[in-house]
């Protein structure tokens, strides 16, 4: 990584419209400017909505690792611009959305700024972020603990399912994956 660039982890999710296509296009949009370079992209997982109004459609979620020369706030504004390009509406907190893009980490920056809290304040509790992140960086840590271990302990882990683009794998029982994932410390088996 160039000394002018900082590594960042970004989570993406969608539960409205053509979710898979939206995620693919959003990744391309996020890394389109030369100031953001793609390092890794996770597989997509399907998850139940966490928080917000009941009865929402399932989310597709993924994580990307990038290196960027943008500042944390510039990267946040870029993420918001990508959300807007994909018609993100912010009517209901944690409500259904075409696209959600969150900066999970930005280098070693720790910030309690209300506009951008880093690391993301709820990331350590959300398997739909932690599990895909563990697949692209098994050694990654958050708060001194491996993200794979955090994923296995997260309350939503049992609701994760792999997504193959057709929904076939998503229909499998994710509870079996939770049992398999508790096997090795620091690693999480794919649901």
ABEGO torsion letter per residue (X at the ends): XBAABBBBBBBBBBABEBAAAAAAAAAAAAAABAABBBABBBBBBBBBBBEEBBGBBBBBBBBBBBBBABBAAAAAAAAAAAAAAAGBBBABBGBBBABBBBBABBEABBBABAABBOBBAAAAABAAAAAAAAAABAABBBGGBBAAAAAAABAAAAABBBBAGAGAAAABBAAAAAAAAAABBGBBBBX
